[in-house]
Each structure stands twice: as C-alpha cells, then as structure tokens.
Amino acid sequence: MKRFLVICLGLSISLNFFVQCSDDPTGVGSKYLEVNSWIRSQMSDYYYWNFVVPSMAPGNLLPEQFFKDILYETDEFSYMTDDAETLLNELNGSRYSSGFSPAILSFSYRDQLFMVVKYVYPNSPAQQAGLKRGDIILSVNGQTLSSSNYQELLQINGTVAYGLGSYTLDVETQQANITDLDSVISVRKEILQLDPVITTKVIETGGKRIGYLFYAQFIDGTADVFIDRLNERLAALKAQEVDELVIDLRYNPGGRITAASQFANALVPLETAQKNDIFVEFEYNSLLENFYQNRDGVDSENLFLRFQEGPVSMGLERIYVLITNQTASASELLIHGLKPYMEVITVGSNTFGKYYGSFVITGTFQSPSLYYAILPVTLKYSNANQETDFTDGLEAQIAASENILSPKPLGDPEDPLLEAAISDILGQLVAQKTYINTIAPTVNWYPILSNQLQSSAWFIQD
C-alpha cells in the first residue's frame, strides 16, 4: 500500500501520531476492507470535516459508496476515482483528447441534447480537422446525443465522427432552433499536452494598448513547462507595453495552487511580491492545523501562501478578469487573493463559489488490483483580509454574458464580456449599452465528468 500526496508547496507530511481505530469487516465478507480501511485512515487525517469519519470501515461496501457515505452533509466537492494514473496525468496537463472543450446543452422546452464547442486548443487534432468555437454537434459516431448516453459518447476512443448542426433564432418569436447540417467532421483522439494559454493578443483602441489572455485551467505541466510558457506570454505582453490587461477565466474550473501562485506573482505589484505579503491563508481540521503549527510554527508556509518575486512582473495597477459561473476554485483564489493589493475588476456573471481545496492522495492495492485516488476537501482558504465563505460566488462588478450558441472568437473586441471590459477601460458608461445577451429560450447545461472533477476537486494544494 502506498500513500502519495501531491503537495504544491513541496512538502511531505506524516501524521502517524494520529491514533487509528481498528477496522471491522461487516456484512457477508471483507472484500473491500483493505481499501475502505485506507480511505477511512486518510479521511481521518486529512478531511476538513474529519469529525464525521467513522471509527471503523466495513469490508462489504464498494469503496466508492463507502467514500460517499462518510462525506459531510454539505460537501459537494470531495472526489474519488479508481483510475489514479489518469487523474495524475491530467493534473500534469496530459490528457487523452481531441483538443476541444465541449458544453452539453438542451433547450428548456425540448428533450434534444447537443454539444457546443467552447474553445479549441491550438495545433490540436480538433483544430486541424476544422472544429472551431461555437460549432454545434448533434451526434457522435452516428449516435444522437441524449441524457442517457452523452457521458459515454464523450469517452469514445480513437477517431470520432461528429455530426454537425446549426443554430438559428427567430428574433420576432424568440424561437431557437438547431438544424442538422448533414455534415460530419472526423477527429482523432490522442495523448495531448494541453497548454492552458489558448490565445493572447494586444488590442489597440482609444489610445490604449489592451493585453488579452485566455487561460483554460491552472496546471503546471511536466517540469513546470506550462508555468514557464505562461510567464513567456505575459513577458511578451509586457514587452508590447500594454496599458491594461484582461484575463479571460470564463470557463476555467481551477487546478493547482502552484500555478495560481505563479500567475499571481506576475500580476501583483512588485513591491508586494518583494515583501512576501500573504496571498492566501489556509485553515485545516484541528489535528492537521495543530500538526503544522507544532512542526513548523504559527507562520508555517503550509498555513500561509505568500507572494514571491518571479521572472515577470506586469507592473499594472489593475487587471480585468472575465468570469462566469464556470469560473471556479483556483480561478477564484487568484481573484480573491489579489484583491487586497490591487484593483481587480470582474466582468461577466458571478463565479462558482468554491473556497475549499484538496490534497490528492493515492494508494495501490493488490487485492483488488485497483489504483485508487481520493481528493477530500482538506482546507478552506481566505485572503489577506480574512475574507472567505463567498457561497454565491465572487460578484461580477460589470454584468455581461455571451450567447454560447453564437459566440464571438476568443479575444474578439465584439465579444460581449471583452467589449464590456474595453468600454470600462476607455471610461465609457457600460450601462449605456446592453451587454446582457439572453439566449431564448432558456438553455440547460449538463454536467461533464471531466469538468465535474475539475470544478469539484481541482484546487490542489501541492
């Protein structure tokens, strides 16, 4: 049996002094006793609400069910998988994919499901095949999307045939329709290293040079390759002497704290980074909190994450961040942690509202021969002003929304979210223009397993 903690601060910990109770195989057998005992032990040590963890683990319950049963009643975020290898690869940016981010939608009055391409990774098989942001997909390998099969269809391997559709809206009746185009794009899937910086550009308007950067998720990459690339892109924007910076996190579900910290170091005023001021403060269960304090002192870097001077400092007094309810976790940490030190103007709609973080804990078992990982809620964070518990998400200071069925390209100045930010930068009264683009009729969003993992568990304290 093996314990593996992904600890972004570069520390390993041992809580062997915690007293563990004996486990008792219950029911008809003890098939899952080893795994469930391991789950109980790790949850007793690290779970933020560890007071709900039972003193014994049953051997007859499926591990996934046992894990679910012991979660605190309000916990929506803790996660478990029996495929730790895939999880760890994804945390490093390696994913079996065709290279685009899908949304699964339906109209409120109709059962028909369809897929919309939110964005496409540059130089990916999806881009090479011709898929682009806003494309609508009605079928996968000839199977029409439905609420019962869409998760399975998203997991199909090899070359995938996507049947395309088109969206129209009758302005007078506000009737929306999706029409089958009788056209198919075939896209291969493969192991990809997906750089989270999708695009950057400089927009010159009204005497301003406005930098724009779309960031898909907070990941380091092998040997920190994606952090290095992010710094390179930021340095390039700085070299072009941008007056303002717009960071697009509208679909960013979160990720690693190290990536968020490195990003923050580049954005915060240089003086703040040089003084190593507090970025965020972490709160754990009482056992883990006391352990860090006893071992490292009350100023332990496991209790406080501080700014550090990095290779790039943008030297800006403020930034604009584009947000939606898909902006979650480490994205919110970046915004929330910067606000005590600089002006952070949020544009769009309220964020998801997740101020908890997780450790990734893995264990190898010979019987059954499965490789499990659990991501329990391990911590709650607050910024330097002791602000946390934003249950309704971080507020958008400037309201704006896009029509996902007919979106503008990322970085297009006519994109409603970016347009609102530009108007505010230029001193125009945003309220004078209508930035709320409604989709008629109402669109329902369906959860996607990979996105659910990211938004629910991907705020990784490592």
N, C-alpha and C positions, 0 to 999 in steps of 0.2 A: 504494500500500500504506500502511496506517495502523496504528499501534500505539496502543492505548488501555488504560490501566491504571486500574482502579477502586482508588484508594488512599485508604483511610478516614482516614488521618492528614493528608490534604490535601496530600500531597507528590507531585511527579512526579520521576521519576528517569531518568537516561540512562546507559547502560553502554556507550557507543560505544567506550570504550577497550578493551573486550574484543576479543581477536583472533578473527576468524571465519575458518574454513577454507572453501575453495571447495567448492561442491556439484557433484555429478557425476550427471547423468541416466543411470540404468541401465535395463536391460531394453530393451523394444521402442520406448519413446518417453519423452517428458518432459512428459506432460500435467499432472502434478501437481507438477512441480519447484518452481514458484514458491511454492505453498502449503507443500510439505514443507520447503523451504529456510527459509521463515519460521518454521515450527514448530521446526525444529532450532535456529535462531538464538535464539528466545525461550527455549527449554528450556535452551540452553547458558548463558544469562544468569541465569535465574531459578529453574530447577528445583532443589529441595533436594538431589537426588542427581544433579547435573549431570555427574558423572564418568562416567555411563553413556551420555551423549548421544553419538552417533557424529559423526565429523568431516565426514561427507558425507551428503547427503539424496538418496534415489532419486526419480526422476521418474515411475516406473511404478506405485508403490504408492498406493492410496487413502489420503488424508490421515488418516482415522480409524484405518486399520490401521497406518500408519507411527507415529502418535502412540502407539498401544497397544504397538507392538513395542519402543519405546525406553524404556518405563517401568521403573523399578527393580523388582526381583522381588517385593518386599513391598508395593509401592504399590497400595493398593486405592482410592485417593481421587481421583487426578487425573482430569480430565474434559475432554471435547472435544465441541463441538456446531457444526453448520453453520448454526445459527439464533441468531446473537448478539443480534439485536434482541429476540427473545422472552425470552432469558436476562436481558438488561439490564432489560427491563420488569418481569420477575418479581422481580429484585433490588430494585426500587423499589416492590414491592407491587402492581403492576398485572398482573392475570392473567385470561386467558380462562377463565371458570369459572362454575359454577352456585352456588358458595359453600358447599361442604361438603368435609370431609376424609374420604376413603374408606380402608378397610383391606380387602385381598383375602385371604380365608381359605379353608381347607378342613379337614375332619376327617382325622386321620391314616389312618383305615381306609377312606376314601371319596374318590372322584375329584371329587365335586361341589365346585365353587367358588362362593363367594358373597361379596358385598360388605357391609361393615358401616359405617355412618356413625359416625365417631369424634366429630365435632362439626360444628356448622353455624354459619357466620358470621351475626351479627345483620343483619337487614334485607336479606339476600341473596335471590336468586330461590329458592334451595333452602328457606330458612325460609318465604318467602311461599307456597311450594307445599305446605308442611306436613311436609317432611322434618325428622327430629329425631334426636338422638344415640341410637344403638342400633338404628335401623331397619336391616332386612336386605333386601338387593337381590339377586334371583336372575337377572334378565335386564336387558338394555339394548336398547331398541328391538326387543323380541321375541327377541333372541338370548341363549341361555343362556350364562352365563359359563363359560369353560374356560381351561385353562393356555395354550392356543394363541391365544386371541382377546382375553383380558381387557385387555391393554395397548392394543390397537386400539380396543376398545369404550370405554375411558376417554377416548379422544381424539376421539370423535364430536362434531361441532359442531352448533349450532342448538338446537332443542328436543329434549330426550331423554326417552324414556319408560322409567321404572324399574319393573320388576315386583317386587313386594314379597313377602317371606316372613316366617315367624315361627319362633322358636326355642323348643324345649321340652327339658327334661331330666328323665328318669325317675330320681328320687332313689334308688330301690332298685337298679336295674340300672346306673345311671350311663350310660345310653344317651341320647345327644343326637340331636336330630332338627331338621331345617329343613324346614318345610312351605310349599308355595306357597299364598299367600293369594288368588291370582287377582284381585289388585288392582294398579292401575298409578297412579303419580304422574308427571305430565309436568312437567319443569323446563327452563327456557330457560337457555342459557349466554350470557354477555356479558362484556365487559371490565369487571372489577371492581377497585376499590381495596380490598384486604382488610386491614382494621385488625387487627393481631395480638392486641390485647387483646380476647378474646372475651367475658369477663364478669368483673366484680368484685362483691364483696358483703362485708358485715360480719355475722359470726355471733356472737351473744351467748349464752354458755353458761358455767356455773360461775363466774360473776363476772368473766369475761374477754370482751373485745371482740377478736375474731379477724378480721383482714382476709384476704381471699382474692382472688387474681388469677390468671386463666388466660391464659397468653401462648403464642401459637401459633408464632411464629418471630421472629428478630431482623432486622427491616428498618426502614430509616429513613423511607421514603416520600418523595415529591416535596417538596422544601424542608423536609425533616425533619418532615413532618406527623405521622408515627406516633410519633416520639420525643416530640413536644410532647403528643400525646394520652396517651402512657404517663405522662408527668410529671403531666398533669392528673388522671389516675385515681389515681396514687399520692398526689398532694396531697389529693384528695378522701378517700382512706382515712385519711390523717394527720389531716385536719380532723375526722374522726369519732372521733379519739382511740383508735385501735386499740392494744391492748397487744402483740399478736403479728401476724406476717404470714406467710401461706402462699402461696408462689408455685408455680403448677402448670406444670411444664415436661415433663409426662409424654410428650407427643408432639412436642416442639419439636426439630427437626432441626438448628437452628443459624441462621447468617446473618451479618450484617455485624458487624464488630468495633465500629464506632461505636455501634451500637445496644446491644451488650453493655456497652460502656464507660459509656454514659449511664445505663443501668439500674444498673450497679454504683455509680456516683457517688451515686445516690439512696439506695442501701442501706447503703453502708459508713459507719461512724461519721464524723461531720462533721469531727472533728479529723484523721482520716486523709486525707480529701479536701483539707482546707486545707493539709496538709503536702506534698501531691503525692507521696505514697508510691507505690511501684511496684505496679501492678495485675498486669501480666504482663511477662515478658522474652521477646524473640524471638531465635531462632537461625536463620541462613540458611546457604546454601552459602558456602564460604570467599571466593569472589570478591565476592559481594554483601555479605557481612559486612564485608570489608575496605573496600569502596566506601563504606558508610555511616560506618564509623569514620574513614576518611580525609577524607571530606567534612564530616561533622558533629561528629566527636569521639566518644569512647567512651560519652558519655552521650546519644547521638543518640536522638531520640524515635521513630526507626524501629527502635531496638533495645529500647527500654523504653516501655511504655504506662503512664502514671501516672494516678492518680485526680485529679479536679478537682472543686472545689465547683460544684454545679449548682443549678438552680432549686428542687429539692426535696431535703430530707434527712429520711429517715423517723425518725431518732433512736432506732432499736431496737438492743438489744444482741445479738439473734439473729434469724434467719429460719429458716423451714422451707421445704424445696423438695421437691416431689413429682416423682419420677423413675422412668423405666423404661429398657429397652434402646433405646427410640426417642429418648431424650434424648441429643443428640449435639452435638459441635463447639462452637459459641459458647455453647450452654447449659452445657456442661461448663466452658468458660472462665470463665463468670460464677461458677459454684460454686467452682471451683478457685482463682480469683483473689481471692475474698472470704475464703476460709478462714483465711489468716494474720492477719486483722484482726478477725474476729467469729465468733461461733458460727453455723455453717451446718449444720442438721440435715436430713439427706436421708432421705426416706421413699419406699419402693417397692421397686424392684429395681435392680441395677447399671446404670449408664449404658452407652452405646455404646462409648466408649473411643477418642476421636479428639483428639489433641493436636497436630495439624498444621493449617496454614492455607494459603490460596491467594491469589494475585492473579488478577484477571480480565483477560485480555489478548485483544484483538480485532484482526482485520485484514480489510481489504476487498480483494477480488481481482476483476479484470475477467475473467480467464480462468483457471479457470471463474468465473462470476459468482456466487460464494457469499460469504457474510459469516460468517467463522469466529470462534469464541472458544475459547480454551483456558484451563483452570483447573488449572495444575500445582500440586502441593504445593510451596510456596515457603518455608515456615517451620515450625519447631517451637516451641512455647511452654512456658514453665514459670512457676510463680507466684513470689512474693517469697521463698519458702523453697527455691527451686531444685528444686521437685518437678515431675516430668513422667513420661512413659512409663507412664501408667496403662492398660496394654494390656487389662486385664479390666474397664475402666470405673471410674468413681467408685463407691465402695461405698455401698449404702443402709444407713444406720445403724439404721433401723427397717424391718423387712420387711413388705411389704403388696403385694397385687395385686388387680386388678379382673377381673371376668368381662366381657370386651368384648362378649359376645353378649347380656348382660343388664345393661348399665351403669346406674348412677345418674346423674342430671343433674350436670353440672359445678357444683361448689360446694355440692352436697347434703351435709350433715354425715354422712349414712349411706354416702357413697361410701367404700369401704374405705381408700383412700390418705389421704383427708382425715380420715376417722374416726380413723385411727392417729395422725395429726399432732395432732388435737384432744385425744386421750387423753393423749399425752405432754405437751402444753401444760398440761393440768389435773393433771398429776402422777400419773396413773393408770399402773399397770404394763401396758404394751401387751401383754406376753407372756401376761397373764391372759385375753386374748381372741384368738380365731383370726381373723387378718386375711388369711391366705393362702387366697384363694378360687380353687380349682382349676377349670379348665374340663375337663370329661370328655366325650368323650375328648380327647386332645391336639389342639390346633389348630395348623395350619401357616400361617405368614404368607408371602405372596408379595410380591416387590418391585414397587414402582410407580415408573415412570420419574421422575416429578417428585420423589418422596420420595428416590429414589436420588441424584438430583442434589444435593438439599439436604443429605442426611446425608453424602454422599461429598465434596462440594466446597464446600458453603455455610458456610465460615468465611472470610469475605472480609476481608482486610487492606486497608482503604481509608482 
